């Protein structure tokens, strides 16, 4: 590959990495001991900012490379180098996906799985409501369903990065009465004691900017 093409490749890689900073930052904050509420607030606030920043940075580097090669950054110069710019765009998308799902996702899962889970009636909702500046998030009463052991399957919306799934799963596990959580893509299966909590509390624990819809529900026979 020519040196010029390699430069555009790196423009894409740098843009892709920058676009994932909203997913990397929460993991670092948790490892530094700032807690999951703060880390989730960061992820919530900077999702779009990091992606836009990555795109802008990739474009700026590409335009700089066009100017360095052609001596000008005119429309004609951009047209002459459009193939290289397309390469940068493709590489950025690929880098974003690789970093997100092959690096960040397993690291985030490992970090959150090692955190001690303190179960509370509302899970982490109160802390999250405070960190997000949304007190209404915690305005829910615990009203057990009194139907024994139950299973609900949830479809989660708003998940698009490697840190989202593990952090959501951690919050659900923090609800008193939740017995087991299994996640596959955007689908989450939650086994819980309905004599202690309710599906409403579990769904509420999957808070903004995410949302959850119950797609399956069943009572489980006690052994």
C-alpha positions, 0 to 999 in steps of 0.5 A: 500500500502506498504511503499516502493510502496508509495515512488515510488508513490511520485517519480512519483508525484515529476517528474510529478510536475517538468515536469509542471514547464514550465507551472506554471512559466508563470502564476507566472510571469504574477501575479508578473507583468512581463508581458505576453511577458516575461512569454511566452518567459519562456514557449517557452524556457523551454518546453522541459527542464522541461519535461526532468527534470521531467523524469530525477528526477523521474528516479534518485529518483527511482534508489535511492529507489532501492539502499536503498532497495537492497543496490546496484543499479545494473541491477539485482536490477533494474530488481527485482524492475521493477514493482515499477519503472513502477508504478513511470512512470505511476504515473508521467504521470498521475500527469502531466496530472492532474496538467496540465489540472485540475489545471494549465489550469483553473488557467491560464484561470482565470489569463489571462481573468483578464488581461486588453486587449490593442488592437494594429494593430499587437497585442502583436507581437512586444513585443513577437518578442523582448522577443523571440529574433525573430524580423522576427515575427513582419515583417507583414503589416496590410492589411485589407480585406475590407469584413466586419465582418468575422469568421475564425476557426483555428487548433492550433498546438504545444499546450500541456500544461495548460498555452498554450491555455489561453496565445494564446487566450490573444494574439489573443484578443490583435489584433485590429479588433478582436471581439470575440475569443472562444477556444475548445481544439486545435480549435479556432474560431475568429470573426473579423472586416476585415475592420480593420485587416486581417486573416494573422495578426491573424494567425501570432499572434499565434507565435512560438512555435505554429502555426495555420491553417485556417480550416474554413472561412466565411463572417458574415451578418451585423445586 
